[in-house]
Amino acid sequence: RCDMMPLSMLSADDEGIVQRIAGKPEVRKHLENLGFEGDAIAQMLWRAKFANFSNMKTYNLVIQAGLIDSELSSEEFLDAFSALFAEVRDAQPLARTVIMGLPPRGRTPDDPARARIEAINEGLKEYADGENVFYLDCNDELLDERGVLPEEISPDQIHFTAEAYKIWAKALAPILR
């Protein structure tokens, strides 16, 4: 249940993810955001290593990485994510960990960014064990029936609206304890 947990979040996206996914006041008071807007996965890894992360009491950990790392190939991204994931799990081995799939970019299904994101998300799924580590991909809910990213979800195909964050929050809530 969302109202019972200390929640840590490694997020490199804008603060909207943190504020809107954990939109309930009782969740926000337990939220520790360890990512900052503009962080690439390398900065998230540094913070996981050196921010005394292992001394935090975390029951739930949400990792949203990769939105800034558009210059990395899917293979380079997954290598960097592997290092981040290992560091986080070493620091918080008992935390229920949710790996958020990268959200869609580009308005239409044939946008070149979509293939890269799909390859990355396929690799991220491999970390989930269904017991302590979960993978969450909300892309089907964010796209319309034609696979188009609607303006009411992401007007610029980069930043998301409150409606998109509501979709993420609804999908995330049942996983958290």
Secondary structure, DSSP 8 states (H G I E B T S, - for coil): -GGG--EEEEE-S-HHHHHHHT-SHHHHTTEEE---TT--HHHHHHHHHHS-GGGS--SEEEEE--SS-TTS-HHHHHHHHHHHHHHHHHH-TTSEEEEE-----SSSTT-HHHHHHHHHHHHHHTT--SSSEEEE--HHHHS-TTS---TTT-TTSSS--HHHHHHHHHHHTTT--
